[in-house]
Amino acid sequence: MDIDSLKKAFEKAKGNNLVVFLFFLLVSCSLWLSLTLNRVYETDICVSVRVDNIPDGILLENEGDVATRVVLRGEGTDLFGYLFDDGITVPADYSEFNRKGGRLAMPTNVIRGRVIEQLGPTLSIKNFLTDSVVAAVKRVTAVVPVKKNRLDLSAVKGCEIVSVKYNPESVRITALVDEVSGIRDVRTPVFACDGLAGDTVFELSFVPGKYIEVHPEMVQVNVGVSRYVDGLVSVPVEYVKFPSDVDLGVMPRDVDVKYEVLEINRDKVKSTDFSVQLFFDDYAYCVMAGRPGDLEKRFVVSSLSPFVRNAMVVGVERLDTAAVINTAEFELW
């Protein structure tokens, strides 16, 4: 478009009074806006409370900036600036808060005067939208061991508890930042159970402590129970203090030893773990007393195995009493 065309367009606009119309429209809008802004309004704005002088070792959420809201009343000219702002910020000392656990609370009236100091001349506080300003102490996590408390467990007759294992051995806790260093462990409660007859798993919750959360929430106690079973091995006999004229050829070289062992330890027992002795006095006593059937009880069985109990000789047939020398002087007692 050339210059002449622009001039013609402008002249035409003047002829239509467009410029005059736009001018009066602008003036009207300005007057309306001026009258509107001079009226009294109410609105709420954000008040950010900056917590100062936080003690060492304590951290607050949001780096110590706590928000609340306040309802202001005043002319629109003073309120207009807050409509496009983030509100105002006022300071507060840590000592002005009351702490309960991880919660810090302070009545909003404490900062009322500080808010007023930052307001325009026509503005006043109608009310705070909350009764208090609330801050939170930061939470952190840590891994601590599980502390085993007393377990009163017993097995049924013929069984024995052979192992008690905790799973997991350690847990992850969440606690307040200034208290986490004092939490050395998480404890299980005292627990009792009787009459266990086989492997058993218990789930125990944790005793409450300074921690806020613990994961996992439960600990498994795996109790291993084994039953006693019979074992039988053949063991050589050592004849002790038998006179030389006793014919040991008619005596058994080996005897069967019966014993009890936990099933879990059955393969750990060998015949070499045992020794069997028969003393001449015991042998002669049974023969002279006419009770050779009691001879089986006279064998002395010793075991080096820690897994064995109630070991005894079994299955010994009646021995030939002629094996006892008749020339030895023997006093029956």
ABEGO torsion letter per residue (X at the ends): XBAAAAAAAAAAAAAAGAAAAAAAAAAAAAAAAAAAAABBBBBBBBBBBBBBGBBBGBBBBGGGBBBBBBBBBEBAAAAAAAAABAEBBBBBBAAABBBBEABBBBBAAAAAAAAAAABBAABBBABBABABBBBBBBBBBBBBBBBBBBBBBBBBBGBBBABBBBOBABBBBBBBAAAAAABABBBBBBBBBBGBABBBBBBBBBBBBABABBOBABBBBBBBBBBBBBBBBBBBBBBBGBBAABBAAABBABBBBBBBBBAAAAAABBAAABBBBBBAAAAAAAAAAGBAAAAAAABBBBBABAABBGBBBBGBBBBBAAABBAABBBBBX
